[in-house]
Amino acid sequence: MIAICVDCWDEYPVARKNLGYKTCLDCGEANARVEVARKAKCTAPAFNKGAYQYVGSVEIARSVGR
């Protein structure tokens, strides 16, 4: 059985596919770096007796607490 990356169409180890990954290590690392950069811009303000809420855009920030 062959595992093919959905991003670059290269082969990657079947054991990685069995773990649930659909990308090779290189593409997976690139996707992870993009996600880390996106999450670094999010904030999680604390509310009195409320749960944390991620604020990832200006529109969401305007509606927080309403």
PyMOL commands that place a pseudoatom at each C-alpha (Angstrom):
pseudoatom trace, name=CA, resn=MET, resi=1, chain=A, elem=C, hetatm=0, pos=[0.000, 0.000, 0.000]
pseudoatom trace, name=CA, resn=ILE, resi=2, chain=A, elem=C, hetatm=0, pos=[1.247, 3.494, -0.848]
pseudoatom trace, name=CA, resn=ALA, resi=3, chain=A, elem=C, hetatm=0, pos=[0.515, 6.719, 1.014]
pseudoatom trace, name=CA, resn=ILE, resi=4, chain=A, elem=C, hetatm=0, pos=[0.326, 9.863, -1.151]
pseudoatom trace, name=CA, resn=CYS, resi=5, chain=A, elem=C, hetatm=0, pos=[0.496, 13.388, 0.298]
pseudoatom trace, name=CA, resn=VAL, resi=6, chain=A, elem=C, hetatm=0, pos=[-2.632, 15.442, -0.484]
pseudoatom trace, name=CA, resn=ASP, resi=7, chain=A, elem=C, hetatm=0, pos=[-0.564, 18.652, -0.835]
pseudoatom trace, name=CA, resn=CYS, resi=8, chain=A, elem=C, hetatm=0, pos=[2.503, 17.734, -2.891]
pseudoatom trace, name=CA, resn=TRP, resi=9, chain=A, elem=C, hetatm=0, pos=[1.505, 14.278, -4.201]
pseudoatom trace, name=CA, resn=ASP, resi=10, chain=A, elem=C, hetatm=0, pos=[4.741, 12.671, -2.964]
pseudoatom trace, name=CA, resn=GLU, resi=11, chain=A, elem=C, hetatm=0, pos=[4.845, 9.331, -1.211]
pseudoatom trace, name=CA, resn=TYR, resi=12, chain=A, elem=C, hetatm=0, pos=[5.225, 9.176, 2.569]
pseudoatom trace, name=CA, resn=PRO, resi=13, chain=A, elem=C, hetatm=0, pos=[5.434, 6.299, 5.065]
pseudoatom trace, name=CA, resn=VAL, resi=14, chain=A, elem=C, hetatm=0, pos=[2.308, 4.182, 5.430]
pseudoatom trace, name=CA, resn=ALA, resi=15, chain=A, elem=C, hetatm=0, pos=[2.829, 4.174, 9.206]
pseudoatom trace, name=CA, resn=ARG, resi=16, chain=A, elem=C, hetatm=0, pos=[2.220, 7.943, 9.167]
pseudoatom trace, name=CA, resn=LYS, resi=17, chain=A, elem=C, hetatm=0, pos=[-0.998, 7.404, 7.223]
pseudoatom trace, name=CA, resn=ASN, resi=18, chain=A, elem=C, hetatm=0, pos=[-2.085, 4.780, 9.750]
pseudoatom trace, name=CA, resn=LEU, resi=19, chain=A, elem=C, hetatm=0, pos=[-1.749, 7.452, 12.448]
pseudoatom trace, name=CA, resn=GLY, resi=20, chain=A, elem=C, hetatm=0, pos=[-4.292, 9.572, 10.556]
pseudoatom trace, name=CA, resn=TYR, resi=21, chain=A, elem=C, hetatm=0, pos=[-2.033, 12.035, 8.747]
pseudoatom trace, name=CA, resn=LYS, resi=22, chain=A, elem=C, hetatm=0, pos=[-2.793, 12.885, 5.114]
pseudoatom trace, name=CA, resn=THR, resi=23, chain=A, elem=C, hetatm=0, pos=[0.408, 14.832, 4.413]
pseudoatom trace, name=CA, resn=CYS, resi=24, chain=A, elem=C, hetatm=0, pos=[4.124, 14.098, 4.292]
pseudoatom trace, name=CA, resn=LEU, resi=25, chain=A, elem=C, hetatm=0, pos=[6.404, 15.456, 7.017]
pseudoatom trace, name=CA, resn=ASP, resi=26, chain=A, elem=C, hetatm=0, pos=[7.506, 18.472, 4.963]
pseudoatom trace, name=CA, resn=CYS, resi=27, chain=A, elem=C, hetatm=0, pos=[3.964, 19.580, 4.086]
pseudoatom trace, name=CA, resn=GLY, resi=28, chain=A, elem=C, hetatm=0, pos=[2.739, 18.799, 7.598]
pseudoatom trace, name=CA, resn=GLU, resi=29, chain=A, elem=C, hetatm=0, pos=[5.464, 20.967, 9.100]
pseudoatom trace, name=CA, resn=ALA, resi=30, chain=A, elem=C, hetatm=0, pos=[4.664, 23.824, 6.715]
pseudoatom trace, name=CA, resn=ASN, resi=31, chain=A, elem=C, hetatm=0, pos=[0.958, 23.600, 7.611]
pseudoatom trace, name=CA, resn=ALA, resi=32, chain=A, elem=C, hetatm=0, pos=[1.826, 23.533, 11.321]
pseudoatom trace, name=CA, resn=ARG, resi=33, chain=A, elem=C, hetatm=0, pos=[3.964, 26.684, 11.013]
pseudoatom trace, name=CA, resn=VAL, resi=34, chain=A, elem=C, hetatm=0, pos=[1.073, 28.534, 9.349]
pseudoatom trace, name=CA, resn=GLU, resi=35, chain=A, elem=C, hetatm=0, pos=[-1.292, 27.421, 12.107]
pseudoatom trace, name=CA, resn=VAL, resi=36, chain=A, elem=C, hetatm=0, pos=[1.154, 28.456, 14.845]
pseudoatom trace, name=CA, resn=ALA, resi=37, chain=A, elem=C, hetatm=0, pos=[1.491, 31.914, 13.270]
pseudoatom trace, name=CA, resn=ARG, resi=38, chain=A, elem=C, hetatm=0, pos=[-2.310, 32.252, 13.092]
pseudoatom trace, name=CA, resn=LYS, resi=39, chain=A, elem=C, hetatm=0, pos=[-2.822, 31.180, 16.701]
pseudoatom trace, name=CA, resn=ALA, resi=40, chain=A, elem=C, hetatm=0, pos=[-0.087, 33.569, 17.881]
pseudoatom trace, name=CA, resn=LYS, resi=41, chain=A, elem=C, hetatm=0, pos=[-2.329, 36.454, 16.811]
pseudoatom trace, name=CA, resn=CYS, resi=42, chain=A, elem=C, hetatm=0, pos=[-5.289, 35.178, 18.864]
pseudoatom trace, name=CA, resn=THR, resi=43, chain=A, elem=C, hetatm=0, pos=[-5.902, 36.328, 22.412]
pseudoatom trace, name=CA, resn=ALA, resi=44, chain=A, elem=C, hetatm=0, pos=[-7.881, 34.680, 25.163]
pseudoatom trace, name=CA, resn=PRO, resi=45, chain=A, elem=C, hetatm=0, pos=[-9.337, 37.305, 27.503]
pseudoatom trace, name=CA, resn=ALA, resi=46, chain=A, elem=C, hetatm=0, pos=[-10.688, 36.116, 30.834]
pseudoatom trace, name=CA, resn=PHE, resi=47, chain=A, elem=C, hetatm=0, pos=[-14.247, 37.007, 31.781]
pseudoatom trace, name=CA, resn=ASN, resi=48, chain=A, elem=C, hetatm=0, pos=[-15.662, 37.006, 35.275]
pseudoatom trace, name=CA, resn=LYS, resi=49, chain=A, elem=C, hetatm=0, pos=[-17.292, 33.591, 35.761]
pseudoatom trace, name=CA, resn=GLY, resi=50, chain=A, elem=C, hetatm=0, pos=[-16.970, 32.853, 32.071]
pseudoatom trace, name=CA, resn=ALA, resi=51, chain=A, elem=C, hetatm=0, pos=[-14.969, 30.587, 29.824]
pseudoatom trace, name=CA, resn=TYR, resi=52, chain=A, elem=C, hetatm=0, pos=[-12.006, 31.643, 27.735]
pseudoatom trace, name=CA, resn=GLN, resi=53, chain=A, elem=C, hetatm=0, pos=[-12.873, 32.746, 24.212]
pseudoatom trace, name=CA, resn=TYR, resi=54, chain=A, elem=C, hetatm=0, pos=[-10.374, 32.995, 21.392]
pseudoatom trace, name=CA, resn=VAL, resi=55, chain=A, elem=C, hetatm=0, pos=[-10.498, 36.292, 19.554]
pseudoatom trace, name=CA, resn=GLY, resi=56, chain=A, elem=C, hetatm=0, pos=[-8.981, 35.912, 16.107]
pseudoatom trace, name=CA, resn=SER, resi=57, chain=A, elem=C, hetatm=0, pos=[-10.376, 38.909, 14.248]
pseudoatom trace, name=CA, resn=VAL, resi=58, chain=A, elem=C, hetatm=0, pos=[-11.529, 42.478, 14.790]
pseudoatom trace, name=CA, resn=GLU, resi=59, chain=A, elem=C, hetatm=0, pos=[-15.161, 41.519, 14.119]
pseudoatom trace, name=CA, resn=ILE, resi=60, chain=A, elem=C, hetatm=0, pos=[-15.109, 38.930, 16.880]
pseudoatom trace, name=CA, resn=ALA, resi=61, chain=A, elem=C, hetatm=0, pos=[-13.389, 41.374, 19.262]
pseudoatom trace, name=CA, resn=ARG, resi=62, chain=A, elem=C, hetatm=0, pos=[-16.175, 43.891, 18.762]
pseudoatom trace, name=CA, resn=SER, resi=63, chain=A, elem=C, hetatm=0, pos=[-18.834, 41.362, 19.734]
pseudoatom trace, name=CA, resn=VAL, resi=64, chain=A, elem=C, hetatm=0, pos=[-17.080, 39.893, 22.787]
pseudoatom trace, name=CA, resn=GLY, resi=65, chain=A, elem=C, hetatm=0, pos=[-19.157, 40.166, 25.940]
pseudoatom trace, name=CA, resn=ARG, resi=66, chain=A, elem=C, hetatm=0, pos=[-22.446, 40.944, 24.241]
for i in range(1, 66): cmd.bond("trace and resi %d" % i, "trace and resi %d" % (i + 1))
show_as sticks, trace
zoom trace
